Amino acid sequence: MFTKTKDGLNIYYEVKGNTKAKETIVFLNGLSQATISWYFMLPCFEERYRLILMDFIFQGQSDKTGEWRTFDQHAEDVLQVLHATNTRQAIVIGLSYGSIVAQHLAVNHAKYVSKLILISTFAHKTPYLEVIEYAWWNALEAGGYPLMFDVMLPNVLSEEYFKNPLIPIDKLRQLRQESNQNKEALFKLMTATKERSDYRQELKKIKAPTLIIHGERDTLITLPMGIEVANHIPDAIFKVIPQAGHTLNMEKISEVCTEIWKFLNSFL
């Protein structure tokens, strides 16, 4: 299904799970992901919750035209999906890029966020992350997404994943390349991260109960960066998944779902 952003672009979303449930979970994608990236986690929640998946502008089946968007604009696009689905309030789960959008949503539009779950998240950049960002940018420029994907792999998946991959690497490469054929769209997504200023002080405004989940072996967004987010959100809970990397909606799915369930059940 599609709805319109405030500036008239088409944004793609899906509604799944228990459509009669009282509570809704919204899932927000990582940088080069699409709605399908969450499908392995949906069985954990589809019986009890209404589930909304969406592609940001420049991702998946959403429009890829126009200027790059700030994370505040991405957050406003999430609101448009909430309005289109008659969702007054939601549990928001965001991974990496999506977790940044979730942060901005919780800061700017607090009444729409009942609970916040940030996976592989960060609020500021380190020189180490900037070097990785620079390498990804140059890879995309030199060889499009196929080269960028190969450069990304060691940062976004842990060594454990390669020993027993949920999706074989060749198949994952094919799926990702099919959904990321627009090189300029990826540049626009990456510009939002490149231009984002340190957001740590803004996080203090978040009022929603917050869970932060981080992979022990995340070499892209390191543990101290996740801890910084937890330290700046009032009463945030921080959980580490052992032997896991960055892309936690594909790694250690059972463990991630368990932590989310513990958090959600604590409010029953």
C-alpha positions as CSV (number, residue, x, y, z in Angstrom):
1,M,0.0,0.0,0.0
2,F,1.1,3.6,-0.5
3,T,0.4,6.9,1.1
4,K,1.7,10.4,0.4
5,T,4.3,12.4,2.2
6,K,3.7,16.0,2.9
7,D,5.6,16.9,-0.2
8,G,3.6,14.5,-2.4
9,L,5.9,11.5,-2.7
10,N,4.7,7.9,-2.5
11,I,5.7,6.0,0.6
12,Y,5.2,2.3,0.7
13,Y,3.9,0.4,3.8
14,E,2.5,-3.0,4.7
15,V,0.1,-3.9,7.5
16,K,0.5,-7.4,8.9
17,G,-0.1,-9.4,12.1
18,N,-3.2,-9.2,14.2
19,T,-5.1,-6.3,12.6
20,K,-7.6,-6.3,15.5
21,A,-5.0,-6.0,18.2
22,K,-5.0,-3.0,20.5
23,E,-1.4,-2.2,20.1
24,T,0.7,-1.6,17.0
25,I,4.4,-2.1,16.3
26,V,6.1,-0.1,13.6
27,F,9.4,-1.4,12.2
28,L,11.9,1.0,10.7
29,N,14.5,-0.3,8.2
30,G,18.3,-0.1,8.2
31,L,20.1,1.9,5.5
32,S,20.0,-0.5,2.5
33,Q,17.1,-2.7,3.8
34,A,13.4,-2.9,2.8
35,T,10.3,-4.2,4.5
36,I,11.3,-7.8,3.7
37,S,14.2,-7.5,6.1
38,W,11.9,-7.8,9.1
39,Y,10.0,-10.9,7.9
40,F,12.1,-13.3,10.0
41,M,11.1,-11.4,13.1
42,L,7.4,-11.0,12.4
43,P,6.3,-14.5,13.7
44,C,7.5,-13.4,17.2
45,F,4.9,-10.6,17.3
46,E,2.2,-11.3,14.7
47,E,-0.3,-13.0,17.0
48,R,-0.5,-10.3,19.7
49,Y,0.3,-7.1,17.7
50,R,-0.8,-5.2,14.6
51,L,2.4,-4.7,12.6
52,I,3.4,-1.9,10.2
53,L,6.4,-2.1,7.9
54,M,7.5,0.7,5.7
55,D,10.2,1.8,3.3
56,F,11.6,5.3,3.8
57,I,11.7,7.6,0.8
58,F,14.7,6.4,-1.3
59,Q,14.2,2.8,-0.1
60,G,12.5,-0.3,-1.5
61,Q,9.2,0.5,-3.1
62,S,8.9,4.1,-2.0
63,D,9.7,7.0,-4.3
64,K,13.3,7.9,-5.0
65,T,13.0,11.4,-6.4
66,G,13.6,14.7,-4.7
67,E,16.3,16.1,-2.5
68,W,17.9,14.2,0.4
69,R,15.8,14.2,3.6
70,T,16.8,15.0,7.1
71,F,15.9,12.6,9.9
72,D,13.3,15.0,11.0
73,Q,11.7,14.7,7.6
74,H,11.9,10.9,7.7
75,A,10.2,11.1,11.1
76,E,7.4,13.2,9.6
77,D,7.0,10.6,6.8
78,V,6.5,7.9,9.5
79,L,3.7,10.1,10.9
80,Q,2.0,10.1,7.5
81,V,2.0,6.3,7.6
82,L,0.6,6.3,11.1
83,H,-2.2,8.7,9.9
84,A,-2.9,6.5,6.8
85,T,-3.3,3.4,9.0
86,N,-5.3,5.2,11.7
87,T,-2.6,4.6,14.3
88,R,-2.7,7.0,17.2
89,Q,0.2,5.6,19.0
90,A,2.7,2.8,18.4
91,I,5.6,0.8,19.7
92,V,8.5,1.9,17.5
93,I,11.3,-0.5,16.6
94,G,14.2,0.9,14.5
95,L,17.4,-0.7,13.4
96,S,20.5,1.4,12.7
97,Y,19.4,4.1,10.2
98,G,15.8,3.3,11.3
99,S,16.8,3.7,14.9
100,I,17.9,7.3,14.2
101,V,14.5,8.0,12.6
102,A,12.9,6.5,15.7
103,Q,15.0,8.8,17.9
104,H,13.8,11.9,16.0
105,L,10.2,10.6,16.0
106,A,10.3,10.1,19.8
107,V,11.8,13.6,20.3
108,N,9.7,15.6,17.9
109,H,6.4,13.7,18.0
110,A,6.4,12.1,21.5
111,K,2.6,11.5,21.7
112,Y,2.8,8.9,18.9
113,V,5.4,6.7,20.6
114,S,4.2,4.5,23.4
115,K,7.5,2.6,23.7
116,L,10.8,2.9,21.9
117,I,13.1,0.0,20.9
118,L,16.4,1.1,19.3
119,I,18.6,-1.7,17.8
120,S,22.2,-1.1,16.8
121,T,21.8,2.6,17.4
122,F,24.0,5.7,17.8
123,A,23.6,9.5,18.4
124,H,27.0,10.8,17.5
125,K,29.8,9.8,15.1
126,T,33.3,8.9,16.0
127,P,36.4,9.3,13.7
128,Y,36.3,5.5,13.3
129,L,32.7,5.6,12.0
130,E,33.5,8.5,9.7
131,V,36.3,6.5,8.1
132,I,33.8,3.6,7.4
133,E,31.2,6.1,6.1
134,Y,33.9,7.5,3.8
135,A,34.8,4.0,2.5
136,W,31.1,3.2,1.8
137,W,30.6,6.5,0.0
138,N,33.6,5.9,-2.2
139,A,32.6,2.3,-2.9
140,L,29.1,3.4,-4.0
141,E,30.6,6.1,-6.2
142,A,33.2,3.8,-7.8
143,G,31.2,0.6,-8.2
144,G,27.5,1.2,-7.3
145,Y,25.8,-0.9,-4.7
146,P,27.4,-4.2,-5.7
147,L,30.8,-2.9,-4.6
148,M,29.4,-1.0,-1.6
149,F,27.7,-4.3,-0.5
150,D,31.0,-6.2,-0.5
151,V,32.7,-3.4,1.4
152,M,29.9,-3.2,3.9
153,L,29.7,-6.9,4.7
154,P,32.5,-7.2,7.3
155,N,31.0,-4.3,9.2
156,V,27.3,-5.2,9.2
157,L,27.5,-9.0,9.8
158,S,29.5,-10.7,12.5
159,E,31.9,-13.6,11.9
160,E,29.2,-15.9,13.5
161,Y,26.8,-15.1,10.7
162,F,29.1,-16.4,8.0
163,K,29.5,-19.7,9.8
164,N,25.8,-20.4,9.7
165,P,24.1,-17.7,7.5
166,L,20.3,-17.3,7.7
167,I,20.4,-16.3,4.1
168,P,23.4,-17.5,2.0
169,I,25.7,-14.6,1.1
170,D,25.2,-15.0,-2.6
171,K,21.4,-14.9,-2.2
172,L,21.7,-12.0,0.2
173,R,23.8,-10.1,-2.3
174,Q,21.2,-10.8,-5.0
175,L,18.3,-9.6,-2.9
176,R,20.0,-6.5,-1.7
177,Q,21.2,-5.5,-5.1
178,E,17.7,-6.0,-6.6
179,S,16.3,-3.5,-4.0
180,N,19.2,-1.0,-4.2
181,Q,19.6,-0.4,-7.9
182,N,19.2,3.3,-7.6
183,K,22.7,4.6,-6.7
184,E,21.5,8.2,-6.3
185,A,18.8,7.1,-3.8
186,L,21.5,5.5,-1.6
187,F,23.6,8.7,-1.7
188,K,20.6,10.7,-0.5
189,L,20.0,8.3,2.4
190,M,23.7,8.4,3.3
191,T,23.7,12.2,3.1
192,A,21.2,12.3,6.1
193,T,23.7,10.5,8.2
194,K,26.7,12.4,6.9
195,E,25.0,15.8,7.7
196,R,23.5,14.8,11.1
197,S,24.9,16.6,14.0
198,D,25.5,15.2,17.5
199,Y,22.1,14.3,18.8
200,R,23.0,13.1,22.4
201,Q,21.6,16.1,24.2
202,E,18.3,15.9,22.3
203,L,17.8,12.3,23.5
204,K,17.2,13.7,27.0
205,K,13.8,14.8,25.8
206,I,12.6,11.3,25.1
207,K,9.8,10.3,27.5
208,A,8.8,6.9,26.1
209,P,10.1,3.8,27.9
210,T,13.1,2.8,25.9
211,L,15.0,-0.5,25.3
212,I,18.3,-0.4,23.5
213,I,19.7,-3.7,22.0
214,H,23.3,-3.9,20.8
215,G,25.4,-6.7,19.3
216,E,28.5,-7.5,21.3
217,R,30.6,-7.7,18.1
218,D,29.1,-4.8,16.2
219,T,32.1,-3.4,14.4
220,L,30.2,-0.6,12.7
221,I,28.4,1.0,15.7
222,T,30.5,0.0,18.6
223,L,29.2,-0.8,22.0
224,P,30.4,2.5,23.6
225,M,28.3,4.3,21.0
226,G,25.2,2.4,22.0
227,I,25.9,3.0,25.6
228,E,26.1,6.7,25.0
229,V,22.6,6.6,23.7
230,A,21.4,4.7,26.7
231,N,23.2,7.2,29.0
232,H,21.3,10.1,27.5
233,I,17.7,8.7,27.4
234,P,16.1,8.8,30.8
235,D,15.8,5.3,32.4
236,A,16.7,3.5,29.2
237,I,17.4,-0.2,29.4
238,F,20.5,-1.5,27.6
239,K,20.9,-5.1,26.5
240,V,23.8,-6.8,24.8
241,I,23.4,-9.8,22.5
242,P,26.5,-12.0,22.8
243,Q,28.4,-12.9,19.7
244,A,26.2,-10.8,17.4
245,G,27.1,-8.1,14.9
246,H,25.2,-5.1,13.6
247,T,22.3,-6.5,11.6
248,L,20.3,-7.9,14.4
249,N,17.1,-8.4,12.5
250,M,19.1,-11.1,10.7
251,E,21.4,-12.3,13.4
252,K,20.3,-13.9,16.7
253,I,16.7,-13.3,16.0
254,S,15.4,-15.5,18.8
255,E,17.6,-13.7,21.4
256,V,16.5,-10.2,20.1
257,C,12.8,-11.2,20.2
258,T,13.3,-12.5,23.7
259,E,14.7,-9.2,24.9
260,I,11.9,-7.3,23.2
261,W,9.2,-9.6,24.8
262,K,10.7,-9.1,28.3
263,F,10.6,-5.4,27.8
264,L,7.0,-5.3,26.5
265,N,5.7,-7.8,29.1
266,S,7.1,-5.6,31.9
267,F,4.2,-3.2,31.2
268,L,1.4,-5.8,31.4
